[in-house]
Structure formats: structure tokens, C-alpha cells
């Protein structure tokens, strides 16, 4: 095999590998950030339920409520509180 052809194949293979990594890196980063926000949402919901238990407020802790609390933050917790206590 000619060394020039081998060099061209290595360069093309390296570029294709770089392209595949670049394409899949962004969705993985978003998924990791969503998972991290959901875990933080769980923590915030547990703290809210502990402190809200003293005045009679609570929110159901689940994956959907954790994602809403994690992504939206304090407005998400207020939204969950309003939906659960006034509309359900």
C-alpha cells in the first residue's frame, strides 16, 4: 500500500471521527444538564416539603415536578404549588 493513500485514509478517518464526536457531544451535554437540574429539583422539592409542612403546604415529588422545579427554579415551584393546591 502506498504511504500517500494511507495518510489520506488516516486524515479522512480522523475528520469523520471528529465530526461524529462533535455531532453527539451537544445532545449529551443537554441531557446531562437536564439530569443535573432534575436532581437539584428533587432536592429543592424535598426542602420545600420539609419547610412547607410547618404551614401546611406540600408538593408531590416526582420526575416531572423535579424537572419543572429544576429547569424553572423558584417560579417552577410556585407554578407547581399553584397547580397542585388550587387546580387539582
N, C-alpha and C positions, 0 to 999 in steps of 0.2 A: 504494500500500500504506500502510496506517495505521502510524504510528510505534509505537503501543502493541503491535500484533501483531509487528512487527519486534523490539521489545525483549523480548517474551515468547519468541520463537523463539531469540534470542541467549542468553537466560538458560537455556532448556531445553537448547540445544546445548552450552553451557558445562558444565552439570551432567552431561550424558551423557558428554562428553569426560573430565571429572574422574573419573567412575565407571569408565570403561574403563581409564584410566591406573592408578587405584587397584587394580582387579582384577588387571591384568597385572604390576604392579610387584613384588608379593611373590614369585611364581614365578621371575621373572627374577633377583631378589636371591638366592633359594635356589640357582638354577642357577649363578650367578656364584660364590657361596661354595663350592659343591661343586667347581667347576672350580679355584678357587684352592687348596682343600685337596688336590686331586689333584696339582696341580703341586708343592706343598710335600711331598706324599707321595713323588713321584718323587725329589726332592732328598734326602729322608731315606733312601730306599732306596739311592740311589747312594752316599751317605756310609756307610751301614751295610755295603754290599757291599765298599767300599774298606777300611774298618777291619776288617770281619769276615773278609776274605780272609787276613789275617795269622794268624788262628786256625782257619781252615777253615770258616767259616760264610758262607752266602750265601743270598739270596732272589731269586727270579725277578722281574725288573722288568717290569710290565705295567700296563695301565689298572686292572684290578680290584685288584691288590695296591697300586697307588698310591692308589686311593680308600680302601681299607681302612686303609692307613697314614695317610692324610691326615685321615680322619674320626675314627679311634680313637686316633691318636697312638702313643705308646710301647706300650700294650697291644696295639694292632693289629699292630705289628712283631713283638712276642713271639708273638702268635697266628699270624702268617704263618710265622715261624721254626719254631714247633712243628708246624704242619700240613705244611710242606714237608720238614722233616728227619726227622720221626718217623712221619708217617702216609702219606706218598707214597713 
